[in-house]
Amino acid sequence: MVGQQLATLRKACGLTQRAAAKKAGIDTRYLQRIESGEVSPTVAWLTRYYEALGLEPPNLEPRKKAP
């Protein structure tokens, strides 16, 4: 699910996997594995990736439960 969303964002930015990986300073194969759902990215990785694409990283903090 996360991988599919990342692929959609990347495509909306008009980037190939190779170009997006280069901008983010990551391995193209690792990005492919994330987009295919083989591996899950860390919060730090997601933040760096969003920033590399020129996007505002989403708030990934867990919601606090009401008392």
C-alpha positions as CSV (number, residue, x, y, z in Angstrom):
1,M,0.0,0.0,0.0
2,V,2.7,2.5,0.9
3,G,4.7,1.4,-2.1
4,Q,1.8,2.0,-4.4
5,Q,1.3,5.5,-3.0
6,L,5.0,6.3,-3.4
7,A,4.9,5.1,-7.0
8,T,1.8,7.3,-7.6
9,L,3.6,10.4,-6.1
10,R,6.8,9.7,-8.1
11,K,4.8,9.5,-11.3
12,A,2.9,12.6,-10.5
13,C,6.2,14.4,-10.2
14,G,7.1,13.1,-13.7
15,L,10.0,11.0,-12.5
16,T,11.2,7.5,-13.4
17,Q,12.4,5.2,-10.6
18,R,16.0,5.8,-11.6
19,A,15.6,9.6,-11.6
20,A,13.7,9.6,-8.2
21,A,16.3,7.3,-6.7
22,K,19.1,9.5,-7.9
23,K,17.5,12.7,-6.4
24,A,17.0,11.0,-3.1
25,G,20.5,9.5,-3.1
26,I,19.2,5.9,-2.8
27,D,19.7,2.7,-4.8
28,T,17.2,2.3,-7.7
29,R,16.7,-1.4,-6.8
30,Y,15.7,-0.4,-3.2
31,L,13.1,2.0,-4.5
32,Q,11.8,-0.8,-6.8
33,R,11.5,-3.1,-3.8
34,I,9.6,-0.5,-1.7
35,E,7.2,0.3,-4.6
36,S,6.5,-3.4,-5.1
37,G,5.8,-4.0,-1.4
38,E,8.8,-6.3,-0.9
39,V,10.2,-4.1,1.9
40,S,8.8,-1.3,4.1
41,P,10.6,2.1,4.3
42,T,11.5,3.7,7.6
43,V,10.1,7.1,8.7
44,A,13.5,8.6,8.1
45,W,13.7,7.2,4.6
46,L,10.2,8.5,3.8
47,T,11.1,12.0,5.0
48,R,14.2,12.1,2.9
49,Y,12.4,10.8,-0.1
50,Y,9.6,13.3,0.1
51,E,12.0,16.1,0.5
52,A,14.0,14.9,-2.5
53,L,10.9,15.0,-4.6
54,G,10.1,18.6,-3.4
55,L,7.1,17.4,-1.4
56,E,6.1,18.1,2.2
57,P,6.5,14.9,4.2
58,P,3.3,13.7,5.8
59,N,2.8,13.7,9.5
60,L,3.7,10.1,10.5
61,E,3.2,10.5,14.2
62,P,0.7,8.1,15.7
63,R,-2.6,9.6,16.8
64,K,-3.0,10.0,20.5
65,K,-6.0,8.3,21.9
66,A,-8.6,10.3,23.7
67,P,-8.7,9.8,27.5
